[in-house]
Amino acid sequence: MGNILEKIKMSGTTSNFLKLLVDKKRIDALKQIETCYRKYMDEVLNNVRVDVKTAFPLSDKLFARIQEQMEGITGKNVEMIVEEDPSLLGGIVIGVGDTLYDGSVRAQLDSIRELIKEDM
């Protein structure tokens, strides 16, 4: 492990931390540690991660508009992760933490199907 860390020129603190995880047989917890660290840093830096799924590529103008809207809603600096999902058929789905804003055509069609089932 030490040889690998030297070759990639890892900082001493990070290198020691990784060696400790290996020694204590806890290296498998690294992903959880990274997730907790990211959450902590987002809190400290007043950032929020926003997952955006669209059925189509976003233009730069639309990307900026969504980012601005989400910053207004959350009151934080927004880091957007955009993913194209053709199964949405159209529209957009935005996830902020545990909150989901679903404006997809697929969701609207599903709602209409449920309403039709209820009336029958």
Beta strands, then each sheet from edge to edge (+ up, - down):
strand 1: 47-54
strand 2: 77-84
strand 3: 92-96
strand 4: 99-102
sheet 1: 2+ 1+ 3- 4+
end
